[in-house]
């Protein structure tokens, strides 16, 4: 006959073991939200549905079946439009990209993505295609101008030929050159940009924030034009 162990403690039930596992996963951020976390959203959805049903019922009593039919048609249209807006292609055309989508782009695709982000922020953009290094020229409603260059993998080198900064310093309207890179810039590149005076560097982390919906000026401290 098997002996009882005084050090192992009582056997853990399957319910207790599962609860322990769920608690451990939640502590690691690997488990879904608790019920209390989703309760406000669930309650709001229930209230909206109840309000819609009540409104249709009142409309039916007042004006007959025309109101419920029209209401359901309008609701279906709103749902269809929202589903279409949330499709990846429609989202990207509005200038919003996920981090994974940015990583999958080649340099031409990255230039198109940045052009869409600029248009989303109110800029007028011209894409200047090139075999290996596309460029963008952008102008905002205040007349400020941007020359945008791209580096798909390697950081810009101090001796690379960007749009001539000296031609911009004497311009009547503010004009900057923006270098976009999906990676991280080195100290040498930062010092080079500071010497230029009118060059700004946009690295991968800032690019991801911009693609997620942040404004271009929010990515720089101080601001882009300060």
N, C-alpha and C positions, 0 to 999 in steps of 0.2 A: 504494500500500500504506500502511495506517495506521501511524503511528509509535507506538512505546511511550512512555508518559509516565513519567518518572523520579520524579515527585512524587505521582502518584495512588496508588501502592502496588498490590499484587496485588488482583485482583478478589475481592470477598467472596462466599463460597459462600452458597447459600440457607440451609443449616443454620446457618452462622455468623451470618447476618443475622437469622434467627429467634431464635437464642439471645440475640443482642444486644437484640432487641425485647422478649423475655420478661423479661430482666434489667431493662430500663428500666421496664417496666410494674410489676414487683414493687417497684422502688424507689419508685414513685409510689403503691403500694398498690392498683393497679388489676388485678392478676393474682391468680389463685387461689393457695391454699397449696401449698408444696412437698410432695413425697412424704414427706419426713422429718417434716413437721408433722402429717400425717394417719396416719402409721404407728402411733403408740400406740393411737389409737382403732380403727384397722383390726385391729390385733393383738388388742385386747380383744374386739371383735366376733367374731373367729374363735374365740377361746378360749371365749366364751359359747356359740356354736353347737356347737362340739365337745363341750362339757360337757353340753349339752342332749341331743345325739344319743347320747352315751355313757350318760347316765342313762336314756334311753328304751330303749336296747338292754339294759342290765342289768335294767330293770324287765320287759322282755319275757321274758327268760330266767328270771326268778324267778317272775313271776305271770302270764305269758301276755300276750295282746294287750290286756287291759284297761288296763294301765298306760300303754302308748304312746297308746292312744285317749284316755284321760283326760288325759294330759299334753298332747297336741296340742290338745284342747278347751280346757284351761286357758290354754295359750299363746295360742290364738286370741282368747280372751276378754280377756286382758291387752292384746294388741295393739289390739283394737277399742276398749277403754276409753281407751288412751293416745291413739289417733288422735282419738277424740271430745273428749278433754280439750284437745287442741292446736288444735281448730277455733276460728276467731276469735270466734264467738259465745259458746262455752263459756269461752274465756279472758277475754273482757270481763265475763261474769257473775261471774267470780272476782275482778274488780277489777284486771285487768291490761290496759293499753292501750299501743299503740305511739304514737310522737310524731305520726305521720301521722293516726292515728285521732283523737287529741285535737284536732288542727287542724280536722278535718272536723265537729266537734260544734257544735251551736248551744248557747245558754246552758242550755236545759232538758236537753239531752243531757250537757253538762258537769256539771250538778248530779247527774244520775243516776250518772255515772262516779265522781264524788267520793264519793257515798253508798256505792257498791260498794267503793271503796278503803278507806273507813272501816270497813265491815263486815269486810273482809278483815283489817284490823288489830285486830279484836275489839270495835269500837264498836257500840252500838245506835243506829240512825239513824232519824229521821223526816224525810221530805221534805215541805217546806211549799211547794207549788206557787203560782206567781204568774204573771200574764201576761207580765211583763218581767223580774222579778228573783226567781227562786226562792231559797228559803232552806233550810238544813238545821239541824236540832238533833240533836246527838249526845252520847252519854253512854258512858263506858268502864266496865269492871268496878270500878274504884276510885271511881266516882262523879263524876269530873271531867267537865265539860260544855264543849261547843263550840257556838257560834253561827256558822254558815258563810254568808258572802255571796259573790256572784259578780259579776265584771265581765268581759263577753265581749270587749270591745275596749279601751275607755278605762279608765285607772286610776281608783281611787276618789278623790273630791274631799274636801277637809277638811270641807266643809259638808254632805256627804251624810248622810242619816239611816240609820245602822246601828242594830242593836239597842242600846238605851240602856246604855252601859257603867256608869253609876252604879248601876243596879239590880243589877249583878253584883258590884261591889266589896264590898258588904256581905253577900254570900251566904256560907252556911256551908261550901260546897264550892267548890273552884277552878272558875272558869268564864272562858273566853276567847272572843273573837270572832276568826274567821279569815277573811281576805279572799283569795279565790282569783282569780288573773288569769293568762291564758295569755301575756301580754306581759311587759314589764318595768315596774316601778314607778319613779316619779321621786323625786328627793330630797325634794320637798315632801310626797309621800305617806309616805315613810319617817319624816320628822319628825313628821307628823301621827299616825302609828301610835305612835311613841315617846311622844308627849304623852298618848295615851289610856291607856297603861300596861298594858292588858290586851288589846291588839290585835296580831295577828301577820299578816304579809303573806306570801303564797305565790305566787311568780312562776312564769313559764313553765318555766324550767329545773328548778326544784324540783318542779314538778308532773309533768314528764316523768320524773324520777327516781322519784317516788312511784308513778306509773303503771307503771313498769318492775319494781316489787317492793320498793323501799326502804320502811322504816317511817316513819310520819309524824314521829316524834320525831327521826329521823336527819336530817331536812331542815333542822333549825334548830341553830345554834351560838351561844350555848348552847341546850340542849334546849327544847322547847316550853313546859314548865312550870317552867323554871329562872328 
